[in-house]
Amino acid sequence: MSIGQSDAKWLKKVFKYYDLTKELLIYGEQVDPESKTSIQAINELRNCLDHLMRVAGYRVGLHAQGEGEEYVTTNFDKSFSHLYRAAYDTLDWVALTIKKRVLSEIKDYSPDTIAAVIPNYYSDLRPRFETILNKEIVTLRAEKDVAVKNEENLVECAGLISELKSTLDILIDKKSALVEHHKALKRQRWQGWVITGVIALGVTTVGTLIAWFIIN
C-alpha cells in the first residue's frame, strides 16, 4: 500500500508529537519514585491509535469505501487531537514528577550544604525552576486550545521541561557530594559539642576544686 502525500503529511505530524510524548512518558516513569505512569496520557494515546487504525483500515479496504476522503481527514484530525491532549497531559505529569523528585533529593540536606556543593542553586537554579513551574508552564497551559492546537506553545512547553530536567540532573549528579558534605557538617557539630562539653566539665571541675580549697 502506497502512502499518498496527504496521508504522509498527517502521519509526519502525528509521529513528531508521538515521539515527543513517548520520550517524556519514559523519562517520567524513570524519575517517578514509584515508577508510575500517566494513565490519562496513556488513554489519550490509545484513542489516537484507534483513529489511526480506522484510517489504515479504510486504506486497505476494510472499511466502507463509500465514506470517502472526508472519513480519512476526520480520523487523522481526531487522532492528532488525542495526541495533542496526551502531550499536554504528559508535560503536566512530568513537571509535577520532577518537582517531587527535586524536593526528595534535597529534603535531607541543610541550606548550608546545598549552597556549598551547588553554589548557584539558590541564586539561579531554584528561582528559575520555580518560575518555570509556577509561571511559564502555567501560562502556556492556560493557552491550550484543542480546537486551535497551538503547536508552538507545545514545543515551548517541552523546552521548559528540558530545563527542569537539567536542574534535577544536577542534583542527582551532585548527590554523593551532598552526602559527604552533610556527613562532614555532622562530624564538625559533634566535635564542637564534645569540645564544648569537655570545656564545661573542666570549668565545673576547676570551680569545684577552687571552692573546696577555699572552704578547707
Residue pairs with C-beta under 8 A, 6 or more apart in sequence:
1 59
1 60
3 11
6 69
6 72
6 73
7 55
7 59
7 72
7 76
10 76
10 79
10 80
13 80
14 48
14 52
14 76
14 79
14 80
14 83
17 80
17 83
17 84
17 87
17 151
17 154
18 45
18 48
18 83
20 87
20 158
21 41
21 45
21 83
21 86
21 87
21 90
24 87
24 90
24 91
24 94
24 158
24 161
25 37
25 38
25 41
25 42
25 90
25 94
27 94
27 165
28 37
28 38
28 90
28 93
28 94
28 97
29 35
29 36
29 37
31 97
31 98
31 101
31 168
32 97
32 100
32 101
33 100
33 101
33 104
38 89
38 90
38 93
40 89
40 93
41 86
41 87
41 89
41 90
41 93
42 86
44 82
44 83
44 85
44 86
44 89
45 82
45 83
45 86
47 78
47 79
47 82
48 79
48 80
48 82
48 83
48 86
49 79
50 79
51 75
51 76
51 78
51 79
51 82
52 75
52 76
52 79
54 63
54 71
54 75
55 72
55 75
55 76
55 79
57 63
58 65
58 67
58 71
58 72
58 75
59 72
63 71
80 149
81 146
81 149
84 146
84 149
84 154
85 146
87 154
87 158
88 141
88 144
88 154
88 157
91 137
91 154
91 157
91 158
91 161
92 141
94 161
95 133
95 137
95 161
95 164
98 161
98 164
98 165
98 167
98 168
99 133
99 164
101 168
102 129
102 167
102 168
102 171
105 168
105 171
105 172
105 175
106 114
106 171
106 178
108 182
109 178
109 181
109 182
110 182
110 185
111 122
112 185
113 178
113 181
113 182
113 185
114 121
114 122
114 178
115 121
115 122
116 181
117 174
117 177
117 178
117 181
118 125
118 170
118 171
118 174
125 167
125 170
128 163
128 167
129 163
129 164
129 167
132 160
132 163
132 164
133 164
136 160
137 157
137 160
137 161
140 153
140 156
140 157
140 160
141 157
143 150
143 153
144 150
144 153
171 178
